[in-house]
Structure formats: structure tokens, C-alpha cells
């Protein structure tokens, strides 16, 4: 008698370590320089299936008010209704909808990114950086990811025209993620 193939998933759960996870962004300022910032308060979960990465899932939440560009006046403007409007939209979220394996270390993680109450699909070009035992008996894994978004697609449209042409704030936002996760 033949038995049906097993459909059990071999998911392992990993929690992002906020002390070792960094979400950075950059945008052009006055069309001539790049301003960088980061979010200090990031949490999330990775459900990984090493035998079938397409079954893996990723969810992350960023507290929008944790934005830090090293300039308090700029941070307050970015938190205001002109940009993130953290009073009405306190979180930025990402929920994966598809994980594609490129090779053993590279993946495309596509999902729904919600900023300022608007959800759009984005794809993160992701690299698995490795896995190690920590000194406390736990297991940790590292990942890096990059993507670009157009901030206007998320309702972040404030800008100011420059006298010589162009705008004060670039529309393309580059996002770089360095994440360390702890196996649960």
C-alpha cells in the first residue's frame, strides 16, 4: 500500500533581534546630496522553511516615530503630517506574499509594504549572511536586503521646488536592511 507524500512543513521561527537589526533609508536632498536615516524600533518574525523556501514568510513592524536622521528638526518634519504623520500612522509594516530562491544564499522576498496607511507591493533582494551559535546557547542568523520605492506611491508627496529647478526632496527612497534573528 502506497502512502501519500508528507505535506508537513519544516518551518523554524526566528525573531528579529532589535539590537542587531538596522533599517536604513536614503533620499536625495536638493538633487545634489544624499541624506540617510534609520528607524530605531524594529520587530519582526521570520518563518523559514529551508527545504522549500517558497513556504517561508516574513513579517516586520517599524515604529514610525523612531525615525532618526541625526537632525532633530528634520526628524520632527518627517514625523509630521507632511510625511509619515506618525500620530495617525504609527507603524510601517511589511508582510511577505512570496519568497523565491535565486540560489542557496540569495532570495527575492516580495510582500506588502504599508507606509502612511497605503499598501504597495515591494520586492526585497535578500542575502542570507549565515548562521551561528551565540555564547548563550542560542542560534542566530543574519540577512541583508535592499529595495527602492517611490515615496509618492505611499502618499508622501510633500516637496518644495528649487529656484534653479528640481525639488528639495528626491522621490526615490533606497532602503537597506541588516537583520539578525534569533531562533525560537
Buried (B, 14 or more C-beta within 10 A) or exposed (E): EEEEEEEEEEBBEBEBBBEEBBBBBBBBBBEEEEBEBBBEBBBBBBBBBEEEBEBBBBBBBBBBBBBBBEEEEBBEBBBEEEBBBBEEBEBBBBBBEEBEBEEEEEBBBBBEBBBBEEBEEBBBBBBBBEEEEEEEEEBBBBBBBBBEBEBEBBBBEBBEEEEEEEBEBBBEBBBBBBBBBBBE
